[in-house]
Amino acid sequence: MHFLKRFVLTLSLAIAAPGLAKAQFTGPTATGAQMTVQAAQSARISSYVTLEGNIVSHLRSDYYLFRDASGEIQVEIPQRTFGGQEVSPDTPIRIVGEVDRRIGGQRYIWVKSLQVL
């Protein structure tokens, strides 16, 4: 009986430990500099940027057209990044993502997080 209690306690701690460690972190997270779409289009490849604006259309698969007051840029947003949030062209959002470039040289943002404002 003693072995079974110890086994259950050890198993419970092993399952809970990763979630507890993540929940307890209160330090800074990797975010990019707040900038406009126009500035993001000339930002260094692989740099992180934070943009505020709207998704104005769905292009294909995980690709959308994002717009702010300075212009438009394609963004790649995996379904899981939406986190169940409903977003329409009228919904103001903040995205944090990595600047990337297609083979033809066109820049886009690979979105890592999306927040409805």
N, C-alpha and C positions, 0 to 999 in steps of 0.2 A: 504494500500500500504506500509506503514511504517513497519508493522508487517512482510510482505512478504520479504522485503529487509533484515531485521534483521534475519529472518529465513534462507534465502539463505546464508548470510554471516556466520552465526553460523555453518551451515551445511558444508560449504566450509572449514572453519577452522578445524572442527572436522575430516574431511577426510584428509586434508593435514598435520595436526600436527604430526602424527606418522612418516611419511616419512621425515619431516623436522628434527625431533629430531634425527633420525638415521643418516641422512646425515651430521649433524653438529658435530658428535663425532669424535675427532681427537686423542684420547688417544690410549694406547696400546691395543692389542687384545690378547686373550688367544692363545698362540702358545707353542709348545713343544720345548724341547731342540733339536738342530740339532744333529743328530746321524746317525750311519750306521744301516743297517738291522741287522747285527750281534749284535750290542748293543741293539737294540729294542727287540730282542728275549729274552733278559734277563732283560729288564726294568720292573719296578713295574706295575702290572695290574692297569688299570685306569689312568696311567700317559699319558701325551700328548707328542708326538714325532713329529719331522719334519724330513722327509726323502727326498733325491733327488735321482732319478734314472729313471727307465722305467717300464711301464706295459708290460710284455712280453707275457702274454696270458690271455684269458678269461676262467675261470673255470666253472662257472654256475651262473645263476641269476645275483646278484650284486657282485660276488666274482671274483677276478683277482689275478694273480701272479705278484708281484712287485720284481724288482731286482736292486741292486746297486753293486758296486765292491766287497762288503763283503759277499753277499749272496742273498737269496730269502726269501720272506715271503708273505703269503696270505693277501690280503687287501679286505675289503668290501667297495665298492664305490656306493652309491645310484645314480641313473641316474641324479637326480637334481644336484648332486655335480659336475658333468662334466660341467654343465652350458653351454651346446651347443658347447663346445670345442672338436675338433677332436683330438684323441690321438691314435697313432700307436706305435708299439714296438720301433720305431726309435725316438719317441718324448720324449725329456727329460722333466721331470715334478718334481714338489715339492709337497709333500702331507703333511698335518698336520692331525694327527688323534690320537685316543685313543687306547692304548694297551689293548687288551681283550684276553680271553682264552676260547676255546671250552671245552665242557664237557670232552673230552679226554686229555685235557691239552695243546693242540697245540695253540700257540699264533698267533694272527692276528691283523691287524690294522683296526680299524673302522674309515674310512677317513671322516673328517669333511670339508676339503677344498682341492682343487686341483688347481695348477697353472702350466700352460705350461711355460717352461723356454726358 
